Amino acid sequence: MLMDRALSGKFIEMADKFPLIFLAGPRFSGKSSLLKQLFQKKFEYATLEDKDLQNFANEDPAGFVNSFVRSRVIIDDIHRVPALIPFIKEKIDRKDAQRMFILSGFLDTQMKEKISQLLSGRALKLSLLPFSLPELSSSDKLPKTADEWMFRGTYPELIYSNTYPGDFFQRYVSTLIERDLGAKVKMYEYPKFWRFLSIVAVNSGSPINFSMLGEEVSIDARTAISWVSILEEMYILFRVVPHEGDFLKRYVRTPKLYFYDTGLLCFLLGLKSFENLKFHKMRALVFETAIVSEMMKTNYHNAGFRPKVYYCRDLDNREKEIDLIEARRDGLIFTDIKNTQTVKKENLRYLLSIIQQQSGLRIKDIQFIYEGSEDVELEGVRYRNWKSLGRI
């Protein structure tokens, strides 16, 4: 039985409002399954993973688009033949028939610009990521411990089967590099790209220095920035930028990078089991990555919203930091994240001191996410167990 996806309601609602919807997300996140589950009865379906269809689309894009009988069409893996977009536009522009297309794949810069130029205001992007905690909770698939959750990750195959995470992610990264990078990375650079992924993993949850990243694998900073952008397009990574408000006079001005899935992160860190994670030197940052990624999925991508998230770190003291600042219409949400099971007042002092210095600040919520078993409130701050993020 397929797990219900949080994005489903928003997707169905938007399908009646836009002539084109692009479903983006990483490989193996369940995009094809969701499209078939929601729309197969009313839409004609084709996937460009099929080599024959891919060749047909490349050689005769007009003929490929005209071959569909129904007015509603799903084209999976559209990134393999971006030349189809102008011909899809022609179909949508026709006044004699109501046309609607759902496309899925990687929404890289070239594809994004092409859709934006041709279908400005008439196209919507939605993102499907690996399972969120509410999705796991609703199907009784919530892991017992944070270590199990972080090590295994939340890709559908790993939730539905007994596949060993190391085997899955070995195949995942090999497929990513050998099949999806294409012209973006030259074949002779593949070994460097593998190494680059491992270096980025060690820096997950930390302010990023692109020159340093490049030096580790003998590439320049420009190439390092380009490779990070590719990984962002493929929904492997995302960045959180520093807040430019007046929280601190001197603050770190470089973005942080996070992995969308900590299972992949643990694989790249060389971990073989969740027991290895318990005392690993990177565990605090893996936990931070898991929580920030979870909030990106639940609060934004699964709801169809664009993330507006930031962090703030003192330039002179890395301990003085606000891990996540969410900008909502009705105020700011401040989140501190600690891989501790103990409620301690000292954990709040810096966070509260920074907030109290700001006059007229619209605060919606202040929360502290940790691994303790209780949800409590202390000095106006909510302490939340990580599993509470899965409540629906």
C-alpha positions as CSV (number, residue, x, y, z in Angstrom):
1,M,0.0,0.0,0.0
2,L,1.4,3.4,-1.0
3,M,1.8,6.0,1.8
4,D,-0.3,9.1,1.5
5,R,1.9,12.1,0.6
6,A,1.4,15.4,2.3
7,L,1.7,17.2,-1.0
8,S,-1.3,15.4,-2.6
9,G,-4.0,17.8,-1.6
10,K,-2.1,20.9,-2.8
11,F,-1.2,19.1,-6.0
12,I,-4.8,18.2,-6.8
13,E,-6.0,21.7,-6.0
14,M,-3.3,23.4,-8.2
15,A,-3.9,21.0,-11.1
16,D,-7.3,22.7,-11.7
17,K,-5.7,26.2,-11.7
18,F,-2.5,26.0,-13.8
19,P,-2.1,24.7,-17.4
20,L,1.4,23.4,-16.5
21,I,2.8,22.1,-13.2
22,F,6.4,21.0,-12.8
23,L,7.0,18.4,-10.1
24,A,10.6,18.6,-9.1
25,G,12.6,16.5,-6.6
26,P,15.4,14.1,-6.2
27,R,15.7,10.7,-7.9
28,F,13.8,7.9,-6.1
29,S,11.7,10.3,-4.0
30,G,8.4,8.8,-5.4
31,K,7.5,11.4,-8.1
32,S,6.4,8.8,-10.6
33,S,4.4,6.9,-8.0
34,L,2.6,10.0,-6.9
35,L,1.8,11.1,-10.4
36,K,0.3,7.7,-11.2
37,Q,-1.6,7.5,-7.9
38,L,-3.2,10.9,-8.3
39,F,-3.7,11.4,-12.0
40,Q,-3.3,8.2,-14.0
41,K,-7.1,7.8,-14.6
42,K,-7.5,11.2,-16.1
43,F,-4.0,11.8,-17.7
44,E,-2.1,10.2,-20.5
45,Y,1.3,9.2,-19.2
46,A,4.8,8.9,-20.8
47,T,8.2,8.6,-19.3
48,L,11.4,9.7,-21.0
49,E,13.3,7.1,-19.0
50,D,12.1,4.9,-21.8
51,K,14.9,5.0,-24.4
52,D,12.6,4.6,-27.4
53,L,10.3,7.5,-26.3
54,Q,13.4,9.6,-25.4
55,N,14.8,9.1,-28.9
56,F,11.4,9.9,-30.5
57,A,11.2,13.1,-28.5
58,N,14.7,14.2,-29.4
59,E,14.4,13.5,-33.1
60,D,10.8,14.8,-33.5
61,P,9.7,16.9,-30.5
62,A,6.6,18.3,-32.4
63,G,5.6,14.8,-33.4
64,F,6.1,13.5,-29.8
65,V,3.9,16.2,-28.3
66,N,1.2,15.8,-31.0
67,S,1.1,12.0,-30.4
68,F,-0.9,12.4,-27.2
69,V,-4.6,11.7,-27.6
70,R,-5.9,13.2,-24.4
71,S,-5.8,16.9,-23.5
72,R,-4.2,16.1,-20.1
73,V,-0.7,14.7,-20.2
74,I,2.0,13.7,-17.8
75,I,5.6,13.6,-19.1
76,D,8.0,12.1,-16.6
77,D,11.8,12.9,-16.7
78,I,11.2,15.9,-18.9
79,H,14.8,17.1,-18.2
80,R,16.1,14.5,-20.6
81,V,14.5,16.4,-23.6
82,P,14.1,20.1,-22.7
83,A,13.5,20.9,-26.4
84,L,9.9,19.7,-25.8
85,I,9.0,22.8,-23.8
86,P,8.2,25.2,-26.8
87,F,6.0,22.6,-28.4
88,I,4.1,22.0,-25.1
89,K,3.6,25.8,-24.9
90,E,2.0,25.7,-28.4
91,K,-0.5,23.1,-27.2
92,I,-1.3,25.1,-24.0
93,D,-1.7,28.3,-26.1
94,R,-4.3,26.8,-28.4
95,K,-7.8,28.2,-27.7
96,D,-9.8,25.3,-29.2
97,A,-9.0,22.9,-26.4
98,Q,-8.3,22.9,-22.7
99,R,-4.7,21.6,-22.3
100,M,-3.0,20.7,-19.1
101,F,0.5,19.2,-18.7
102,I,2.3,17.9,-15.6
103,L,6.0,17.5,-16.1
104,S,8.5,16.0,-13.6
105,G,12.3,15.8,-13.3
106,F,15.2,18.0,-12.4
107,L,14.4,21.7,-12.7
108,D,17.9,23.0,-13.6
109,T,18.7,26.6,-14.5
110,Q,18.2,26.0,-18.3
111,M,14.8,24.4,-17.8
112,K,13.7,27.0,-15.3
113,E,14.6,29.8,-17.6
114,K,12.9,28.2,-20.6
115,I,9.6,27.6,-18.7
116,S,9.7,31.1,-17.1
117,Q,10.2,32.8,-20.5
118,L,7.5,30.8,-22.3
119,L,5.0,30.3,-19.6
120,S,5.4,33.2,-17.2
121,G,2.6,33.2,-14.7
122,R,1.0,30.1,-16.1
123,A,3.4,27.5,-14.6
124,L,3.7,26.3,-11.1
125,K,6.6,24.3,-9.4
126,L,6.0,21.8,-6.7
127,S,8.6,19.7,-4.9
128,L,8.4,16.2,-3.7
129,L,11.1,15.2,-1.2
130,P,11.7,11.9,0.7
131,F,9.2,11.2,3.4
132,S,8.6,13.7,6.2
133,L,8.0,12.7,9.9
134,P,4.2,13.4,9.6
135,E,4.1,11.1,6.6
136,L,6.0,8.4,8.4
137,S,3.9,8.9,11.6
138,S,0.5,8.6,9.7
139,S,1.6,5.2,8.4
140,D,3.1,3.9,11.6
141,K,6.6,4.0,10.1
142,L,8.1,6.4,12.6
143,P,11.6,5.2,13.7
144,K,12.1,4.3,17.3
145,T,15.2,6.4,17.8
146,A,16.8,9.5,16.2
147,D,19.9,7.5,15.3
148,E,17.8,5.0,13.2
149,W,15.9,7.9,11.6
150,M,19.1,9.7,10.7
151,F,21.1,6.7,9.5
152,R,18.4,5.1,7.3
153,G,17.1,8.3,5.8
154,T,13.5,8.5,4.4
155,Y,13.7,7.6,0.7
156,P,10.6,5.4,-0.1
157,E,12.6,2.3,-1.0
158,L,14.3,2.3,2.4
159,I,10.9,2.7,4.2
160,Y,9.1,0.0,2.3
161,S,11.8,-2.6,2.1
162,N,14.7,-4.1,4.1
163,T,17.2,-2.8,1.7
164,Y,20.5,-2.0,3.5
165,P,21.0,1.8,3.3
166,G,24.7,1.5,2.2
167,D,23.6,-0.6,-0.8
168,F,20.8,1.8,-1.7
169,F,23.0,4.9,-1.5
170,Q,25.9,3.3,-3.4
171,R,23.5,2.7,-6.2
172,Y,21.9,6.2,-5.7
173,V,25.2,8.1,-6.0
174,S,26.4,6.0,-8.9
175,T,23.2,6.6,-10.8
176,L,23.3,10.3,-9.9
177,I,26.8,10.7,-11.3
178,E,26.7,8.3,-14.3
179,R,23.2,9.1,-15.6
180,D,22.0,12.5,-14.3
181,L,25.0,14.7,-14.5
182,G,25.4,14.5,-18.2
183,A,27.1,17.5,-19.7
184,K,27.2,19.3,-16.4
185,V,30.3,17.4,-15.2
186,K,32.9,16.0,-17.6
187,M,33.3,12.2,-17.4
188,Y,37.0,12.5,-16.4
189,E,35.9,14.6,-13.4
190,Y,33.5,11.9,-12.0
191,P,36.1,10.7,-9.4
192,K,36.6,14.3,-8.2
193,F,32.8,14.7,-8.0
194,W,32.6,11.6,-5.7
195,R,35.3,13.1,-3.5
196,F,33.6,16.5,-3.6
197,L,30.4,15.0,-2.3
198,S,32.3,13.5,0.7
199,I,33.9,16.8,1.5
200,V,30.5,18.6,1.4
201,A,29.1,15.9,3.7
202,V,31.8,16.7,6.4
203,N,30.7,20.4,6.1
204,S,26.9,19.8,6.4
205,G,25.4,22.3,8.8
206,S,28.4,24.5,8.7
207,P,29.0,27.9,7.0
208,I,30.6,27.0,3.7
209,N,33.9,28.2,2.2
210,F,33.9,27.5,-1.5
211,S,37.6,28.1,-2.0
212,M,38.4,25.5,0.8
213,L,36.0,23.0,-0.8
214,G,37.7,23.4,-4.1
215,E,41.2,23.0,-2.7
216,E,40.2,19.7,-1.2
217,V,39.6,18.2,-4.6
218,S,41.9,20.4,-6.8
219,I,39.2,22.5,-8.4
220,D,38.7,26.3,-8.3
221,A,36.1,28.1,-6.2
222,R,34.0,28.8,-9.3
223,T,33.8,25.1,-10.1
224,A,32.9,24.3,-6.5
225,I,30.1,26.8,-6.6
226,S,28.9,25.3,-9.9
227,W,28.9,21.8,-8.5
228,V,27.0,22.9,-5.3
229,S,24.4,24.5,-7.6
230,I,24.0,21.2,-9.5
231,L,23.5,19.4,-6.2
232,E,20.9,22.0,-5.3
233,E,19.1,21.5,-8.6
234,M,19.0,17.8,-7.9
235,Y,17.6,18.3,-4.4
236,I,20.6,16.7,-2.7
237,L,21.6,19.9,-0.9
238,F,20.0,23.2,0.1
239,R,21.5,26.4,1.5
240,V,20.4,28.5,4.4
241,V,21.6,32.1,4.2
242,P,22.5,34.4,7.2
243,H,19.8,36.7,8.4
244,E,20.8,40.3,7.6
245,G,18.9,41.9,10.4
246,D,20.3,43.6,13.5
247,F,20.6,40.5,15.7
248,L,24.4,40.8,15.8
249,K,26.9,43.6,14.9
250,R,29.4,41.1,13.6
251,Y,28.0,37.9,12.1
252,V,29.0,35.1,9.7
253,R,28.0,36.1,6.2
254,T,28.4,32.9,4.3
255,P,25.5,30.4,3.8
256,K,25.2,27.0,5.4
257,L,24.8,23.8,3.3
258,Y,22.5,21.0,4.4
259,F,21.6,17.6,2.9
260,Y,17.9,17.0,2.3
261,D,18.4,13.4,3.5
262,T,20.6,12.3,6.4
263,G,20.7,8.7,5.2
264,L,22.8,9.9,2.2
265,L,24.8,12.1,4.5
266,C,25.6,9.2,6.8
267,F,26.6,7.1,3.8
268,L,29.0,9.8,2.6
269,L,30.5,10.0,6.1
270,G,31.3,6.3,5.9
271,L,28.9,5.1,8.6
272,K,28.0,1.4,8.4
273,S,25.2,1.3,11.1
274,F,23.1,3.6,13.2
275,E,25.2,2.4,16.2
276,N,28.2,4.0,14.6
277,L,26.4,7.3,14.6
278,K,25.7,7.4,18.4
279,F,29.2,8.7,19.3
280,H,30.4,10.0,16.0
281,K,32.1,13.4,16.0
282,M,29.6,14.7,13.4
283,R,26.5,13.5,15.2
284,A,25.4,17.0,16.4
285,L,25.6,18.4,12.9
286,V,23.8,15.3,11.5
287,F,21.0,15.9,14.0
288,E,20.9,19.6,13.1
289,T,20.7,18.6,9.4
290,A,17.9,16.2,10.1
291,I,15.8,18.8,11.9
292,V,16.4,21.6,9.5
293,S,15.6,19.4,6.5
294,E,12.5,18.1,8.2
295,M,11.2,21.6,8.8
296,M,11.9,22.5,5.2
297,K,9.9,19.5,4.0
298,T,7.0,19.8,6.4
299,N,6.6,23.6,6.7
300,Y,7.4,24.6,3.1
301,H,7.8,22.0,0.3
302,N,4.9,19.7,1.3
303,A,2.7,22.8,1.7
304,G,3.7,24.2,-1.6
305,F,5.4,27.3,-0.1
306,R,8.7,28.9,-0.9
307,P,11.1,28.6,2.1
308,K,12.1,31.8,3.9
309,V,14.6,30.5,6.4
310,Y,17.8,32.0,7.8
311,Y,20.4,31.5,10.5
312,C,22.5,33.8,12.6
313,R,26.0,33.1,14.0
314,D,28.4,35.4,15.9
315,L,31.6,36.0,13.9
316,D,33.7,35.8,17.0
317,N,32.0,33.0,18.9
318,R,30.4,30.1,17.1
319,E,28.5,29.1,20.2
320,K,26.4,32.2,19.8
321,E,24.1,31.1,17.2
322,I,20.4,30.9,16.2
323,D,20.1,27.7,14.2
324,L,17.0,28.6,12.3
325,I,14.9,31.8,11.8
326,E,11.7,31.4,9.8
327,A,10.1,34.5,8.4
328,R,6.3,34.1,8.4
329,R,3.7,36.7,7.7
330,D,2.6,36.8,11.3
331,G,6.1,37.0,12.8
332,L,9.4,35.2,13.2
333,I,10.0,31.7,14.5
334,F,13.3,31.1,16.3
335,T,14.5,27.5,16.6
336,D,17.5,26.2,18.5
337,I,18.6,22.6,17.9
338,K,20.6,20.5,20.3
339,N,21.4,16.7,20.3
340,T,20.8,16.5,24.0
341,Q,18.2,14.8,26.1
342,T,18.4,17.3,29.0
343,V,16.5,20.5,29.5
344,K,19.0,23.2,30.5
345,K,18.3,26.9,31.1
346,E,21.8,27.8,29.9
347,N,20.8,26.6,26.5
348,L,18.3,29.4,26.3
349,R,20.4,32.3,27.6
350,Y,22.0,33.3,24.3
351,L,18.8,32.9,22.3
352,L,16.7,34.9,24.7
353,S,19.4,37.6,25.2
354,I,19.5,38.2,21.4
355,I,15.8,38.4,21.1
356,Q,15.3,40.6,24.1
357,Q,17.7,43.2,22.6
358,Q,15.3,43.7,19.7
359,S,12.6,46.2,20.2
360,G,9.4,45.9,18.1
361,L,10.3,42.4,17.0
362,R,7.3,40.4,15.9
363,I,7.8,36.9,17.4
364,K,5.5,34.1,16.5
365,D,7.3,31.3,18.4
366,I,10.5,30.3,20.1
367,Q,11.3,26.6,20.3
368,F,14.1,24.3,21.3
369,I,14.2,21.0,19.5
370,Y,16.1,18.2,21.3
371,E,16.1,14.5,22.0
372,G,14.5,14.5,25.4
373,S,11.3,12.5,26.0
374,E,9.1,15.4,27.2
375,D,7.6,18.5,25.6
376,V,7.8,21.3,28.1
377,E,7.8,25.0,28.2
378,L,10.5,27.0,30.1
379,E,10.7,30.8,30.2
380,G,8.4,31.2,27.3
381,V,10.4,28.7,25.1
382,R,8.9,25.4,24.0
383,Y,11.1,22.4,24.3
384,R,10.1,19.9,21.7
385,N,11.2,16.3,21.2
386,W,12.2,15.5,17.6
387,K,9.3,13.1,17.2
388,S,6.8,15.9,18.0
389,L,7.6,17.2,14.5
390,G,5.8,14.2,13.2
391,R,2.5,14.9,14.9
392,I,-0.4,15.4,12.5
